[in-house]
Amino acid sequence: MSVSKEDVSYVADLARLNPSEAEKEQLQKDMNKILEYIDLLNQVDTDDVQPLEHVTELTAPLRKDLAKTPLDHELALKNAPDADTDYFRVPKVIE
């Protein structure tokens, strides 16, 4: 598969770009190089390769996801700088 100038024009139109003819030629070359690289990657045998969860090793250990009892409503409001009977009061940000 290769990219034609018409394909480049179509994609540029979708992106609302107006490249010059020289830019279209360069884009065509770049897109074709990308497709050639994808073809090269498709030739690699990945049958025995396990899928990755993360590209790099995680350095920070993750905590276990355990269900706990929620924080008591009164206890949460106790530390609020300004609270109503049931809600946190915050400064008005929208006029």
Residue, then its C-alpha position, 0 to 999 in steps of 0.5 A: m500500500s502506498v499513499s498518493k498525492e490525492d490521499v495527502s490532499y484528502v487528509a490535509d483537507l480533513a485536517r483543514l490544512n492547505p499545504s503547498e505542492a512541495e509540502k504535499e510531496q514531502l508529506q507523501k514521502d513521509m507517509n510512505k516511509i511510515l507505511e514501509y516501517i509498519d510493513l517491516l514491523n508486521q514481518v516480526d514474529t511475535d507469537d511467543v511474545q507476552p503482551l506488556e502491561h507497562v513499558t517500563e518497570l513500575t518503581a512505586p508499589l501499588r496498594k491493594d484495592l481493598a474495600k474499606t468503610p467510608l469516612d464518617h460524614e461528621l468526621a470529614l466536616k470536622n477538619a473543614p476550614d468552613a462548613d455548613t451542617d452538611y456541606f463544605r463551604v468553598p469560596k465562590v468562583i463563578e459570578 
